[in-house]
């Protein structure tokens, strides 16, 4: 995969405001204030396949309740690998992708280069959902999509509000937010902050938690007579990342916020957002998926 440097003069980073965002993100990662999600996604792109693209397409169709997105403007806030931007593009949408993480921007650019070179209906940008001026410059969209991103901004409620603001009346708002599990969720904030504080902390947290999870999964697989190695080569049916990559993504995912479903559904309902689909986290700290339609 082609890896771009924010200082190499490449067109993706030639705009001064974009370079400023990239440099701010890099500084936050260096200070341990933010996890670099894009490094995980760079590894994922090494095993990208058509099967994974089609799985993402089917997932998007299922959650949105739509078979095609032709004639619709789709924005992917926090595009990560770019997989779901590609899925929306395959379904005929006019796609805008952006991410705050420089490596994620590069991943999305790379996926566009591989699967939709020179497409006039897929734009990739770098920016922050918390930047009011940047968000205002984007216009409005028929589908605003942000899966597992807004709770990693450091200002989740502002991020949700800014994302909702760019949705057209009658449009669809699809977000996924970590479930609030009380004391455990607050403990995870501390663990994730420590993980991001440096390589020694990362090694300590990884060795402790990943060893525990591997042992627990091995025991469960043996009890249920499953192949204990299968999960480590597989990718998630919907999101695409491998099991081990997903574990590191979870451990490092900082900033980290969360909410109970009612804290998301009720305020948006008062603003004219009607819930049309919901996938809960099964009582875990995982993501709850929400699909709203904006009536007004």
Phi and psi in degrees as a GROMACS rama.xvg file:
@    title "Ramachandran Plot"
@    xaxis  label "Phi"
@    yaxis  label "Psi"
@TYPE xy
-70.6235  126.754  UNK-2
-112.543  123.93  UNK-3
-96.5504  146.458  UNK-4
-105.27  135.477  UNK-5
-65.4161  -15.4317  UNK-6
-104.261  8.64123  UNK-7
-88.4976  2.6305  UNK-8
79.0737  6.99994  UNK-9
-66.962  152.937  UNK-10
-60.5029  -31.8928  UNK-11
-59.9114  -25.5267  UNK-12
-122.441  20.2184  UNK-13
-78.1942  -23.6672  UNK-14
-74.0489  130.907  UNK-15
-57.3716  -39.6702  UNK-16
-66.2607  -37.1828  UNK-17
-67.2186  -42.4718  UNK-18
-61.8446  -36.6071  UNK-19
-65.2768  -41.57  UNK-20
-61.9979  -46.7506  UNK-21
-60.1389  -41.9733  UNK-22
-69.888  -36.866  UNK-23
-64.6645  -43.7133  UNK-24
-60.5945  -45.6734  UNK-25
-61.3003  -39.0013  UNK-26
-66.6068  -39.5337  UNK-27
-65.9049  -39.9522  UNK-28
-63.7871  -43.9583  UNK-29
-62.3308  -32.8294  UNK-30
-86.0511  0.13468  UNK-31
78.7823  16.5958  UNK-32
-90.6986  -6.3953  UNK-33
-156.545  141.934  UNK-34
-84.6097  142.159  UNK-35
-90.4012  86.9315  UNK-36
-61.7804  -33.7294  UNK-37
-61.4756  -30.2518  UNK-38
-64.7219  -36.4422  UNK-39
-65.5885  -43.0036  UNK-40
-68.2702  -29.6552  UNK-41
-61.1658  -39.4512  UNK-42
-67.4499  -37.8765  UNK-43
-61.1948  -38.5454  UNK-44
-64.4417  -19.7253  UNK-45
-67.2139  -22.2952  UNK-46
-117.067  17.9001  UNK-47
-61.4595  139.393  UNK-48
-144.047  165.454  UNK-49
-62.9467  -34.5879  UNK-50
-61.3523  -38.5812  UNK-51
-71.5684  -34.3037  UNK-52
-64.245  -45.3598  UNK-53
-67.4081  -34.0762  UNK-54
-63.2622  -39.7179  UNK-55
-66.5235  -40.2411  UNK-56
-59.0449  -47.5206  UNK-57
-65.5281  -38.0914  UNK-58
-61.8992  -44.9103  UNK-59
-65.5179  -42.4197  UNK-60
-59.3719  -43.4035  UNK-61
-64.8001  -46.8825  UNK-62
-70.5241  -37.7354  UNK-63
-82.4321  -19.2441  UNK-64
69.6171  29.4993  UNK-65
-132.427  140.245  UNK-66
-89.0892  -29.8504  UNK-67
-135.944  154.76  UNK-68
-121.527  21.9888  UNK-69
-60.3887  136.773  UNK-70
81.5497  1.84151  UNK-71
-108.575  141.93  UNK-72
-90.8508  125.925  UNK-73
-122.323  127.938  UNK-74
-118.552  132.408  UNK-75
-107.067  103.51  UNK-76
-88.9134  113.319  UNK-77
80.3649  62.9735  UNK-78
-70.4816  -17.7232  UNK-79
60.5235  -120.085  UNK-80
-71.3745  -20.9185  UNK-81
91.8196  1.6011  UNK-82
-60.2732  -43.6195  UNK-83
-82.3782  -21.075  UNK-84
-64.9778  -43.1199  UNK-85
-63.23  -41.2782  UNK-86
-60.1879  -44.2303  UNK-87
-64.5878  -39.0773  UNK-88
-62.778  -41.9026  UNK-89
-60.6182  -32.4434  UNK-90
-83.522  1.78552  UNK-91
100.111  5.56996  UNK-92
-76.5442  156.032  UNK-93
-88.7504  112.029  UNK-94
-108.357  134.346  UNK-95
-118.35  126.752  UNK-96
-118.124  137.817  UNK-97
-148.006  155.723  UNK-98
-147.619  156.119  UNK-99
-84.5396  -29.0314  UNK-100
-82.0102  122.495  UNK-101
-59.0455  -42.2257  UNK-102
-64.3223  -34.7316  UNK-103
-66.3354  -40.0504  UNK-104
-59.696  -43.7354  UNK-105
-63.4708  -40.6235  UNK-106
-62.2191  -45.6344  UNK-107
-64.2479  -41.4058  UNK-108
-59.8855  -41.4133  UNK-109
-65.9588  -40.723  UNK-110
-66.0404  -39.3396  UNK-111
-62.6332  -41.6221  UNK-112
-62.133  -39.0013  UNK-113
-72.993  -43.4646  UNK-114
-108.574  -18.8989  UNK-115
-145.895  56.439  UNK-116
-60.3658  133.495  UNK-117
62.4943  20.4872  UNK-118
-66.4324  129.392  UNK-119
-80.0321  -5.35407  UNK-120
-112.589  24.3209  UNK-121
-145.441  110.81  UNK-122
-110.521  140.808  UNK-123
-121.554  130.358  UNK-124
-136.055  165.438  UNK-125
-116.461  132.627  UNK-126
-178.488  176.861  UNK-127
-117.731  135.547  UNK-128
-65.9333  -16.6758  UNK-129
-86.0488  -7.76133  UNK-130
-87.6755  104.023  UNK-131
-59.5873  -42.1438  UNK-132
-66.1542  -42.1703  UNK-133
-61.6584  -46.3678  UNK-134
-63.2126  -40.5011  UNK-135
-63.9258  -28.86  UNK-136
-74.7089  -13.4114  UNK-137
-82.9239  -17.9225  UNK-138
83.9651  -158.196  UNK-139
-121.108  160.893  UNK-140
-136.812  153.831  UNK-141
-78.3289  -31.9421  UNK-142
-134.452  120.742  UNK-143
-108.651  119.249  UNK-144
-122.404  129.962  UNK-145
-153.923  99.1509  UNK-146
-100.538  114.656  UNK-147
64.8298  34.3493  UNK-148
-121.491  -47.1887  UNK-149
-62.7321  -26.7529  UNK-150
-79.586  -3.43976  UNK-151
-105.734  12.4274  UNK-152
-86.6229  -21.4947  UNK-153
93.1404  -5.77353  UNK-154
-151.509  69.3312  UNK-155
-58.4484  -44.5157  UNK-156
-68.3406  -38.4582  UNK-157
-65.3496  -39.6752  UNK-158
-62.3384  -43.6301  UNK-159
-62.6301  -44.2656  UNK-160
-62.4975  -45.642  UNK-161
-64.4473  -38.896  UNK-162
-66.3215  -41.5155  UNK-163
-66.6308  -30.5833  UNK-164
-64.181  -29.2419  UNK-165
-90.907  9.19483  UNK-166
-87.9318  132.958  UNK-167
-70.6709  151.589  UNK-168
-56.6115  134.051  UNK-169
86.8718  -4.98541  UNK-170
-83.1493  173.889  UNK-171
-112.515  132.66  UNK-172
-116.567  110.13  UNK-173
-118.086  110.804  UNK-174
-131.753  157.543  UNK-175
-130.87  127.055  UNK-176
-129.801  139.421  UNK-177
-59.1353  138.868  UNK-178
-74.2286  138.854  UNK-179
-82.0134  113.804  UNK-180
-113.421  33.4525  UNK-181
63.4231  -127.181  UNK-182
-58.8919  -37.7472  UNK-183
-65.2251  -39.1612  UNK-184
-62.4794  -40.0519  UNK-185
-68.1678  -35.1769  UNK-186
-63.2166  -39.583  UNK-187
-64.4396  -30.9085  UNK-188
-58.241  -45.5245  UNK-189
-67.8852  -41.4193  UNK-190
-64.2099  -44.9134  UNK-191
-66.1476  -39.9179  UNK-192
-61.3843  -43.4357  UNK-193
-64.1568  -43.419  UNK-194
-55.1719  -40.9186  UNK-195
-81.707  -2.96386  UNK-196
-78.582  -13.5659  UNK-197
163.186  170.058  UNK-198
-63.609  -34.2931  UNK-199
-66.538  -45.253  UNK-200
-61.9566  -41.1576  UNK-201
-60.2749  -43.1811  UNK-202
-65.1234  -40.0788  UNK-203
-64.3169  -50.1277  UNK-204
-65.1141  -43.8705  UNK-205
-61.5382  -46.9007  UNK-206
-64.0199  -38.4586  UNK-207
-70.7898  -52.4738  UNK-208
-80.354  -42.1289  UNK-209
-68.1125  -37.1197  UNK-210
-60.8581  -43.2421  UNK-211
-63.12  -46.5769  UNK-212
-65.9515  -39.0354  UNK-213
-63.1175  -44.1729  UNK-214
-64.3412  -42.7106  UNK-215
-63.6845  -44.2643  UNK-216
-66.0309  -37.84  UNK-217
-61.766  -44.447  UNK-218
-61.2712  -43.828  UNK-219
-64.7369  -40.5148  UNK-220
-65.6615  -39.7351  UNK-221
-66.6463  -39.9315  UNK-222
-62.4785  -41.1893  UNK-223
-94.4174  10.9348  UNK-224
56.5771  43.5128  UNK-225
-104.961  157.852  UNK-226
-68.3981  113.417  UNK-227
-69.0696  -14.2053  UNK-228
-93.3507  -13.5962  UNK-229
-61.5481  -40.7694  UNK-230
-65.4942  -25.0936  UNK-231
-84.313  -13.8232  UNK-232
-102.908  -12.8462  UNK-233
-84.8523  163.177  UNK-234
-115.951  156.58  UNK-235
-59.4449  144.371  UNK-236
-61.4305  -28.3518  UNK-237
-112.769  -43.4371  UNK-238
-90.4044  -26.8342  UNK-239
98.5182  -23.9443  UNK-240
-75.6773  145.13  UNK-241
-67.0579  162.671  UNK-242
-60.7579  -47.0715  UNK-243
-67.5763  -39.6866  UNK-244
-63.102  -37.7577  UNK-245
-65.3191  -35.626  UNK-246
-63.4544  -44.7349  UNK-247
-66.4895  -37.1918  UNK-248
-60.748  -41.4884  UNK-249
-67.856  -47.6008  UNK-250
-62.5543  -36.6648  UNK-251
-93.0012  -6.11862  UNK-252
-65.1259  81.7442  UNK-253
-132.282  139.705  UNK-254
-58.3589  157.905  UNK-255
-141.332  116.332  UNK-256
-128.44  173.617  UNK-257
-161.362  166.343  UNK-258
-158.556  147.939  UNK-259
-72.8278  150.184  UNK-260
-53.1574  -39.3391  UNK-261
-65.8151  -28.0871  UNK-262
-71.1572  -21.623  UNK-263
-90.6713  -48.7574  UNK-264
-68.7663  -45.8937  UNK-265
-67.6413  -48.2371  UNK-266
-61.8095  -41.3476  UNK-267
-67.1147  -34.1987  UNK-268
-60.9549  -37.6626  UNK-269
-68.688  -19.9454  UNK-270
-94.9885  7.23688  UNK-271
92.8519  16.9006  UNK-272
-98.6223  117.325  UNK-273
-100.734  122.994  UNK-274
-69.4947  126.69  UNK-275
-118.245  -16.0123  UNK-276
-154.8  145.991  UNK-277
-150.991  129.835  UNK-278
-123.861  114.628  UNK-279
-81.0425  172.062  UNK-280
-95.113  10.9037  UNK-281
61.9407  33.8693  UNK-282
78.2344  8.42836  UNK-283
-100.792  -179.207  UNK-284
-86.2793  5.67801  UNK-285
-67.9755  -177.213  UNK-286
-78.9277  137.434  UNK-287
-95.755  130.095  UNK-288
-97.5951  130.301  UNK-289
-123.24  133.688  UNK-290
-123.772  120.258  UNK-291
-116.275  154.022  UNK-292
-115.629  132.688  UNK-293
-87.845  111.501  UNK-294
-80.1919  -27.4999  UNK-295
